[in-house]
Amino acid sequence: MDRPELGIETQLVHGDRSAAAGAGVTPPIYQTSSFAFGDAESMAQAARTPTFERFYTRYGNPNHGAVERILASIEGGEAAMVSASGMGAIASTAIALTSAGDHVIAQRVIYDGTRALLSDILGRYGVAVTFVPQDDVTAFAAAMRPNTRLIMLESPSNPLLGVTDVAAVAGIAHEGGALVSIDSTIATPVNTRPLDFGADIVLHSATKYLGGHSDLIAGAVISSRELIARIWDVHHILGASLGPFEAWLLLRGLRTLEMRVERHNANALAVARAMESHPRVVRVYYPGLESHPGHAIAARQMRGFGGLVSIEIDGSFDDARRVIDRLQLFNSAASLGGVESLVAQPAAMWPGSSNAENAREMGIIPSLLRLSIGVERPQDLIADLQHALEGA
Ligand SMILES: *Cc1c(COP(=O)(O)O)cnc(C)c1O
């Protein structure tokens, strides 16, 4: 369906529909590995077509197609591809777009799986990588080489919610003949559409806000038809294909994406403001606050500022730990982006993932707590945090 005049809320509900009489109001789950053909010639023809929604599920599946049409539409891309995880989408993209002898530039503060993929795995296959600070546009320009093929961004980043100026970096990349990918997991297409700012490829861990209910692992990539075809060529060989049931669950989650993200945005801003004036909190990291170093760029390229808030407690690593243990509504758990609020202590989760010099930039601050703000009533979340902070 190509009706760009429809609002994102409407596209999420109707973007995959063909409205056939007698069909279910919700789509069936195509829980099958393979699809039957009427005769030998139609099977031979299908094996030659570039899109495989009804051939073999590692290649594609109608449940994939439904999610892909919606994601392409709401991100403003020509095409999309779903994957068995965010890392499946990220790895397939980086592997498809680089060869031995190529150079990649990436943000220093980036999802740790992406960092490991670039430095530990692609490095073994002759791809060089330079990591730069995400808020320093001149560092991206200085890192460009004649063989730079790809710049990998993530905005906002985790856990300090650093913001990257997508339009500025895209200008530098395109001048040098490189492509720009951006992990937009934390922003979601409700809050920003990076393709509008010049990015070539948008990546998501659909495990987080797109699914939204902490009940599936999935990933997605959105781009031009040509780039999605190149990425799919690698992805279906690597085999990180999404199960039909996960695709169906993801579609179900997507229906309410807009209203969930609006609530995450409002709740997170309320929590961030309440924490900013709390005496036990030294600093609040939230791109919606005027005090955040990335606020001006975020205000330009985002409609809302997302559901992640990090707070630095006035105290030690152990004091922050005691706050976690006193929280009653926030579950202590990895991941983010679900309807329920979660808390994590980055210094405990990634103790060895960076050197001392960059630890603060990476968010490895002993008393830092990362809050994934859910869709509960904001007063309840704030009261829970206040109670935990005051007693710890
Ligand atoms: C979780 C996450 C990933 C990895 O996604 P998986 O679905 O766990 O593979 C990548 N990037 C960001 C920003 C994430 O939060």
The ligand as an SDF file (V2000), in Angstrom:
LIG
                    3D

 15 15  0  0  0  0  0  0  0  0999 V2000
   19.4110   -4.4770   21.8780 C   0  0  0  0  0  0  0  0  0  0  0  0
   20.1280   -3.6210   20.8990 C   0  0  0  0  0  0  0  0  0  0  0  0
   20.7840   -4.1790   19.7960 C   0  0  0  0  0  0  0  0  0  0  0  0
   20.8630   -5.6700   19.5640 C   0  0  0  0  0  0  0  0  0  0  0  0
   19.6020   -6.1810   19.2770 O   0  0  0  0  0  0  0  0  0  0  0  0
   19.2010   -7.7390   19.4900 P   0  0  0  0  0  0  0  0  0  0  0  0
   17.7730   -7.7510   19.0750 O   0  0  0  0  0  0  0  0  0  0  0  0
   19.4350   -8.0580   20.9270 O   0  0  0  0  0  0  0  0  0  0  0  0
   20.0960   -8.5200   18.6020 O   0  0  0  0  0  0  0  0  0  0  0  0
   21.3900   -3.3310   18.9000 C   0  0  0  0  0  0  0  0  0  0  0  0
   21.3820   -1.9890   19.0870 N   0  0  0  0  0  0  0  0  0  0  0  0
   20.7700   -1.4170   20.1360 C   0  0  0  0  0  0  0  0  0  0  0  0
   20.7810    0.0640   20.2850 C   0  0  0  0  0  0  0  0  0  0  0  0
   20.1270   -2.2130   21.0800 C   0  0  0  0  0  0  0  0  0  0  0  0
   19.5360   -1.6490   22.1400 O   0  0  0  0  0  0  0  0  0  0  0  0
  1  2  1  0
  2  3  1  0
  2 14  2  0
  3  4  1  0
  3 10  2  0
  4  5  1  0
  5  6  1  0
  6  7  2  0
  6  8  1  0
  6  9  1  0
 10 11  1  0
 11 12  2  0
 12 13  1  0
 12 14  1  0
 14 15  1  0
M  END
$$$$
